[in-house]
Amino acid sequence: MALAIAAAIGALVALNGLVLAHRETPLLTVTAHPPRPLPRRDDGIELRVVSYNIAKAFAYRQRLRFKGAEVIRARLDDLAAVIRSVDPDLVFLSEALHECPPCEVSQVAYLAEQLGMHAWLFGECYNVGVPWYRVSGGNAILSRLPLAPDANLTLAGRRPFYVSRNNRRALFGTTRVGTQTVLLGALHNDSRANQNNTAQMRQILDFTAGRETLLAGDFNAWPDHASLALVRDSQRFTAVRGDQLTFPATRPNRTIDFIVAPASWELLEYRVLDSRASDHRPVFARLRCPSAVCGEP
């Protein structure tokens, strides 16, 4: 009897992970909040961006035990307050839980609502459990602008679906900045294998070739790492800023979180926000897409 029950549970876990999980399909939700137009000036259109690894809002007590909904909402409120302080148009999240029945809250949907975002995309990196009771986590993009899903790219080194640690995908969506269609990439690259991290970045650059792209997230690579050299050498992006530390949040000693925009854009402001709401500090960038690129007013 026990063997039959174990086999049935194993079959349900496999069904969820291999058939019912979202895997490479980005999930798009449009909220009740209307889109907010970007401010346009004579010299171009400004865009405010935040990149934040939210560490699953510290939802785990232990591997199979979770904190309750009230505790998670309080943590998410702290995260939302930090993000709201810079009034972003786009927010790129790493380590966000979309489904987590033990916590009774979707971290992605909750933050989008708290921040008044018009739309959000979620890209699954792992989905563990059974069809009606599963935990799914990954990357997300929250936006005051209309979004369209593009891809949830499986990255090099991916392991079986039931391995939740260090299984990576890169989430992509598109939006319009003036007359320009921009590809948005939310990243959380390999943290344990330097060569694989570089292979993943090469894959991301190949995937985005020929498209104006904004990349943001936890690159898990320091500024002089080979994967960041690939970004610089492509000459497709604004400067890789490594002059401010992002991790760990309590006493940061390295920079592994970045925002890079199309090279034709101007980087007006770039700073790391002083917050301990996660184990990473968030990155904020204020950008301008020149009128010559994004259309005259």
Salt bridges, closest charged atoms under 4 A:
ASP43 OD2 - ARG288 NH2 3.32
GLU46 OE2 - ARG41 NH1 3.40
GLU46 OE1 - ARG286 NH1 3.24
GLU46 OE2 - ARG288 NH2 3.90
ASP87 OD1 - ARG36 NH1 3.07
ASP87 OD1 - ARG144 NH2 3.50
ASP89 OD1 - ARG36 NH2 2.85
GLU95 OE1 - LYS56 NZ 2.84
GLU95 OE2 - HIS188 NE2 3.80
GLU99 OE2 - HIS22 NE2 3.93
GLU99 OE1 - ARG134 NE 3.20
GLU113 OE2 - HIS33 NE2 2.99
ASP150 OD2 - ARG211 NH2 2.82
ASP218 OD2 - HIS188 NE2 3.28
ASP218 OD2 - HIS280 NE2 3.57
ASP243 OD2 - ARG241 NH2 2.94
ASP257 OD1 - HIS280 ND1 2.97
GLU266 OE1 - ARG288 NH1 2.88
GLU269 OE2 - ARG271 NE 2.71
GLU269 OE1 - ARG286 NE 3.17
ASP274 OD1 - ARG276 NH1 2.86
ASP274 OD1 - ARG281 NH1 3.38
ASP279 OD1 - HIS280 NE2 4.00
